[in-house]
Amino acid sequence: MTRVKMMISGIARLPISSSEAYHIILEEEEGDRKLPIVIDPIQAQSIARALQDVPMPRPLTHDLMVKMFRWAEIEISEVYIHTLREGIYYADITVVHDGEEHVFDARPSDAIALAVRLDVPLYVNEDVLKEASLSPEDVESFLQQLEKLGKEVAGEAESEEAPVSDLKRMEEYSESELENYFTPERLKNYSNEQIKRLLHRAIQKEYYLLAALFQDEINRREGSRQEN
């Protein structure tokens, strides 16, 4: 079976799901096909936290697993998403211990969360890509639809809210509601210190995707300052 090496292109929230769900989007390293996979909020937070290198006061489950693997001298050699059956993806994690190779069945989200932390290769079966991948144009349309739906879901309720301080808002609203509020356009109006305070509070509340959003804005500003 032909394997295609992939990398993480991004994470998008599904704004129409009452239970909250996310797409992680994988992209060919040597091609332009992209593969969206639905994952739950906890896995999305774990992957986003690792991608953004957001420090945590206590280790997440995948951080703990990585520490245990290293202590036991277990090496993950690759992650392989090999099957798509009835809308469900199946993955294997290949590990090496004492010179012996072992393959374990895993949810793709768990496998990806570990791959990001350990910088190991991620592969997808060619047949899976042929069946479920999107072209760059399809991905752009897909993300635009998500953004439009998110605005429709959040729009009027936001405009009718009574003004409250941002830190108080962090205490009163869910992470998904806060993501709709703290848009990149809105964050442009905040000072660096304000964003850092929001980042600190998001980490305390374990709102990792929101923390990644604040960290992105900080990184963007720092990058702009270095260019200047």
N, C-alpha and C positions, 0 to 999 in steps of 0.2 A: 504494500500500500504506500502510495506516495505521500510524503509528509511535507508540509509547507511551514517554514519558519515565520512566526508572527511576533508582533509587538503590540503593546497597549496604546491605542489611539486616544481614548478618552472614556469618560463615564457620563451618562445622561440619565436624568431622573424621568420617570414616567408620571406625568402630572395628572393622569386620569385614573390612576389606581387608588382605590380607597385604602388598600393595605400597604401602599407604598412599594414601589419596585423600581429597579434601575436597569439600564442597559450598560454593560461594559462592551466597548467597541474594540475589537482586535483588527490589526492591519498587517497585511503582508509586508515583510521586510524588503522583498524584491518584487513588488507588484503593487497594484492599486485596489485590490479587492479588500473589503472590510466585512467583518463578521460581528453582528450584534448578538449578545447573549444576555438574557434576563437574569439578574441576580437580586438577592434580597438586600435590604438596607444595611444590615450588620456586615455582610461581606463587602458591600460597596464602600462602607466606611473604612473597613480594614484595608482594602486595596488603595483607596484614595489617600489614607494616612501614610501608607508606605511610599506611594508615588511622590507625595509632597514632602516626605521626611519630616512630618509634624511630630515633635516630641510629646510623649505621653507620660503622665505621672506614674502610671502603672502599666505593665505590659498587656497588650491584647492577646487573645488566644493564639494567633499566628506568631506573634513575637515570642511567646512562651515556647511554642513548638520549635521555632528556630533555635532558641537557646538550648533546648533539650537535645536536638539533633547534633548540635555542635559539641555538646558535652559528651554525647555517646559516640562521637566520631562517625555519624551517619551523614552521607553526602547525597543530596538530591541531584541526579544527573540530567533529568529532563521532565517536562510536563507535556502530555500528549492528549489532545481532545480528538477522539477517534470515531465517535458515533453520534448521530442525531437520529433519535427514534421517538416518533409521536410527539415532536416538539421538545424533547428533553435531550440535553447534551450529556455525553459520558466521557470521562477523562481518566487517564492513568498517571500516577506519579512513580517514576523509576528512581529507586534509591540504591546506594552501594554501601555495604557494611562488611568489614573484614574481607574485602575482595570479592564478595558475592553480591550479585544484582538481584533485586526484588522489585516486583511491580504491584502497586496497590491501586485499587479502584477508588476514585475520589470525585466529589462534585467539582466541576470546572472552577467555580468561584474560590473554593479552598485551594485548589491546585495553583491557580493564578496568584492568590494572595501569598503563597509560599514562594512561588517563582520570582515575584517582584522583590521580595526580601533577600533572596539568596542569589539573584542575578543568574538564574539558570535558563536555558533555552526553552521556548514555548512553541509547540508544533500543533498544527491542525491537519487532519486527514483531508486530502484533496477532494474526495467525494463529498465530505461535509461542506467544504467551501463552495463546490459547484452547486450544491443544493440550497445553501442558506446565505451566501455572501451577497453583499451589495456593492454596486459600482460607486465611485466617488459622487456621481450625480445623485444616485439614490440615497446615499448617506446624507448629503446636504439637504435634500428634500425631507428626509426622515427627521433630521434635527430641527428643521424649520417647523415641521408639524408639531413636534414636542414643545417647542418654544411657544407656538401659537396657542396650543391647548393649555399650557401652563398659564399664559396670560388670561385666557378665558376663565380658567378655574379660579385664579387669584384676584382678577381685576377689580370688580366692583366692591368686594368685601374690603380690599385694601383702602379704597378711596373713602369708605365710610367710617373707617376706624377713628376713634378719638386719639389725638396726639399723645404719645407716651415716650419716655426716654428709651433709647436703644437698649441699654442694659436691662431696664425693666421689661422691655419686649422679649429679651432673651429668656426671661424667667416665665413668661406667660404663654409663649407660642411654641409649637412643635418645630422640629428642625426643618421639615418640608415647608411649613409656612414661612419660616425665616429665610429659606433659600429664595422663595418668591419675592420677599421684601428686599433683601440685600443683593440687588442685581449689580452687575459690574458698572452700569451707568450711575447707580446711586452711590456706589463706593467711591467714585471719582470725587465726590463732594466732601469726603471725610479727610481729616488730617491723618498723618502717619501714626500719631499717638493714639488717636481714636480707634484706628483699625487694629493696632496692637492690643489695645484693651479688649476689643471685641474678640480677637483671636484667643487671648488668654481665657476669656470667659467661655468661649465655645469649647476649648479643650477641657476645662473644668467640668462642663456639662456633658462631655463625651459626644459633642456634635461634630464628628470628624469631617464630614463632607463640607459643612459650613466653615470649619476651621481651614480646610484646604482652599476654600474660596477666598478667605481673608489673606491666607498666605500667598496665593496667586497674585493678589493686588499688591502686596508688599514686594514680592519678587519683581513684578512689572515695574514698579517705581524705582527700585534699586537698579534694575537693568537700564532704565531710561537715564538715571543719574550718571551711571558709569559711561554710557555712550556720549553724554554731554561733556 
